[in-house]
Amino acid sequence: MPIIVNLDVMMAKRKMSLNELSEKVDLTLSNLSILKTGKAKAIRFSTLEAICKALDCQPADILEYVKEKD
């Protein structure tokens, strides 16, 4: 998939655990884990907004587009 999720990178930069982020954005650990590992097929804008607010970052800090090789 050409969309890379860098949630773990931003969490490390902010020194925030998955448990702490889960509490701040009101998402279950399992849903955040699915997003963090890149297994999620979609993300709601409200969820992305809450994550960006909690981590004090921009959506581009979390999501990255990488062109697929032919």
C-alpha positions as CSV (number, residue, x, y, z in Angstrom):
1,M,0.0,0.0,0.0
2,P,1.5,3.4,-1.0
3,I,0.2,5.1,2.2
4,I,2.7,4.7,5.1
5,V,1.5,5.4,8.7
6,N,4.2,7.0,10.8
7,L,2.2,7.2,14.0
8,D,4.9,5.3,16.0
9,V,7.5,7.8,14.9
10,M,5.4,10.8,16.1
11,M,4.6,9.0,19.4
12,A,8.3,8.4,19.9
13,K,9.1,12.1,19.2
14,R,6.5,13.2,21.7
15,K,7.5,10.4,24.2
16,M,3.9,9.2,24.4
17,S,2.8,5.7,24.9
18,L,0.0,3.9,23.1
19,N,-2.0,3.8,26.3
20,E,-1.6,7.5,26.9
21,L,-2.6,8.3,23.3
22,S,-5.5,6.0,23.5
23,E,-6.8,7.9,26.6
24,K,-6.3,11.3,24.9
25,V,-8.1,10.4,21.7
26,D,-10.7,8.1,23.2
27,L,-9.9,5.1,21.0
28,T,-9.3,1.5,22.0
29,L,-5.8,0.2,22.2
30,S,-6.6,-2.4,19.5
31,N,-7.9,0.3,17.0
32,L,-4.8,2.5,17.6
33,S,-2.6,-0.6,17.2
34,I,-4.2,-1.4,13.9
35,L,-3.6,2.1,12.7
36,K,0.0,2.2,14.1
37,T,1.0,-1.0,12.3
38,G,-0.5,0.3,9.0
39,K,-3.2,-2.4,8.8
40,A,-6.0,0.1,8.8
41,K,-7.9,0.5,5.6
42,A,-9.4,3.9,6.5
43,I,-9.3,6.6,9.1
44,R,-12.0,9.2,10.0
45,F,-11.0,12.8,9.8
46,S,-12.3,13.2,13.4
47,T,-9.9,10.5,14.5
48,L,-7.0,12.0,12.6
49,E,-7.8,15.4,14.1
50,A,-7.8,14.0,17.6
51,I,-4.5,12.3,17.0
52,C,-2.9,15.5,15.6
53,K,-4.2,17.5,18.5
54,A,-2.9,15.0,21.1
55,L,0.5,14.8,19.4
56,D,0.7,18.4,18.4
57,C,1.5,17.6,14.8
58,Q,0.1,17.8,11.2
59,P,-1.6,15.0,9.3
60,A,1.5,14.9,7.0
61,D,3.6,14.0,10.0
62,I,1.5,10.8,10.5
63,L,0.6,9.9,6.9
64,E,3.0,9.6,4.0
65,Y,2.5,8.7,0.4
66,V,5.1,6.6,-1.2
67,K,4.8,5.8,-5.0
68,E,4.7,2.1,-5.7
69,K,7.4,0.7,-7.9
70,D,6.4,-0.8,-11.2
